[in-house]
Amino acid sequence: GCAVADHLVRAGIGHLRLIDRDLVEPTNLQRQCLFAEDDVGSPKAAAAASRLQAINREVKLDIVVDDLRPTVASDMIVGCDAIADGLDNFATRFLLNDLSVKFGLPYAYGGAVGYEGTAAFLRPSPLQRQHLITREILEEDAGPCLRCLVPEAPPAHLTPTCDTAGVLGPVISVVAGLQAAALIQYLARETHHLPHVLTRFDARVMRMHQLDIRESRREDCSTCCEGQFDALENT
């Protein structure tokens, strides 16, 4: 999240909403590039906004020191044109995916743990869109949603996170760079179409692998095909 926001602000994206309930901890400084030792104990959203505002004072920053919960999630993304993921768990990612499909918002997915990272710029089908708060994603330009690629969250106790398994800081920078590059082009209304690909980076062998996911939409997807927003409605 820090690295994505840093790229977007430096590129001049005019309005960002930062959502995070956590406080800055010393262990965050290894990888979260907007924080310094003096920020330890401060709300992450506020500390990040302070740094970002110093980089570009023309950008409008909204600070939300709270959980992204189902009961308030829809309100939190009002007025937004895209979603960027700086998360470490699939439960909240599925909530973002519900918002992406329901509101027609592209979703810059990204995750990193250990020596590996993954990124994708997901643009959901408009078939289940109930509200439109951004420009329209056309059916012919749409691809899979996150539920198409990951129908069920892996068990939490079997899923490593940055806290439990650590992460190589530069891997996060690579993933965030991919997310930000897609977002900047989309928000700048570039005329070319971004590919529907899932990109995986492995720092141990210094290689990137890409998987074409354009045809990965599942006809039985509970979210983008059946219109069930389980994560959003799970109050």
Secondary structure in CASP SS format (residue, H / E / C, confidence):
PFRMAT SS
TARGET T0000
AUTHOR 0000-0000-0000
METHOD secondary structure of the structure
MODEL  1
G C 1.00
C H 1.00
A H 1.00
V H 1.00
A H 1.00
D H 1.00
H H 1.00
L H 1.00
V H 1.00
R H 1.00
A H 1.00
G C 1.00
I C 1.00
G C 1.00
H E 1.00
L E 1.00
R E 1.00
L E 1.00
I E 1.00
D C 1.00
R C 1.00
D C 1.00
L E 1.00
V C 1.00
E C 1.00
P H 1.00
T H 1.00
N H 1.00
L H 1.00
Q H 1.00
R C 1.00
Q C 1.00
C C 1.00
L C 1.00
F C 1.00
A C 1.00
E H 1.00
D H 1.00
D H 1.00
V C 1.00
G C 1.00
S C 1.00
P E 1.00
K H 1.00
A H 1.00
A H 1.00
A H 1.00
A H 1.00
A H 1.00
S H 1.00
R H 1.00
L H 1.00
Q H 1.00
A H 1.00
I H 1.00
N C 1.00
R C 1.00
E C 1.00
V C 1.00
K E 1.00
L E 1.00
D E 1.00
I E 1.00
V E 1.00
V C 1.00
D C 1.00
D C 1.00
L C 1.00
R C 1.00
P H 1.00
T H 1.00
V H 1.00
A H 1.00
S H 1.00
D H 1.00
M H 1.00
I C 1.00
V C 1.00
G C 1.00
C C 1.00
D C 1.00
A C 1.00
I E 1.00
A E 1.00
D C 1.00
G C 1.00
L C 1.00
D C 1.00
N C 1.00
F H 1.00
A H 1.00
T H 1.00
R H 1.00
F H 1.00
L H 1.00
L H 1.00
N H 1.00
D H 1.00
L H 1.00
S H 1.00
V H 1.00
K H 1.00
F H 1.00
G C 1.00
L C 1.00
P C 1.00
Y E 1.00
A E 1.00
Y E 1.00
G E 1.00
G E 1.00
A E 1.00
V E 1.00
G E 1.00
Y C 1.00
E E 1.00
G E 1.00
T E 1.00
A E 1.00
A E 1.00
F E 1.00
L E 1.00
R C 1.00
P C 1.00
S C 1.00
P H 1.00
L H 1.00
Q H 1.00
R C 1.00
Q C 1.00
H C 1.00
L C 1.00
I C 1.00
T C 1.00
R C 1.00
E C 1.00
I C 1.00
L C 1.00
E H 1.00
E H 1.00
D H 1.00
A C 1.00
G C 1.00
P C 1.00
C C 1.00
L H 1.00
R H 1.00
C H 1.00
L H 1.00
V C 1.00
P C 1.00
E C 1.00
A C 1.00
P C 1.00
P C 1.00
A H 1.00
H H 1.00
L H 1.00
T C 1.00
P C 1.00
T C 1.00
C H 1.00
D H 1.00
T H 1.00
A H 1.00
G C 1.00
V E 1.00
L C 1.00
G H 1.00
P H 1.00
V H 1.00
I H 1.00
S H 1.00
V H 1.00
V H 1.00
A H 1.00
G H 1.00
L H 1.00
Q H 1.00
A H 1.00
A H 1.00
A H 1.00
L H 1.00
I H 1.00
Q H 1.00
Y H 1.00
L H 1.00
A C 1.00
R C 1.00
E C 1.00
T C 1.00
H C 1.00
H C 1.00
L C 1.00
P C 1.00
H C 1.00
V E 1.00
L E 1.00
T E 1.00
R E 1.00
F E 1.00
D E 1.00
A C 1.00
R C 1.00
V C 1.00
M C 1.00
R E 1.00
M E 1.00
H E 1.00
Q E 1.00
L E 1.00
D E 1.00
I C 1.00
R C 1.00
E C 1.00
S C 1.00
R C 1.00
R C 1.00
E C 1.00
D C 1.00
C C 1.00
S C 1.00
T C 1.00
C C 1.00
C C 1.00
E C 1.00
G C 1.00
Q C 1.00
F C 1.00
D H 1.00
A H 1.00
L H 1.00
E H 1.00
N C 1.00
T C 1.00
END
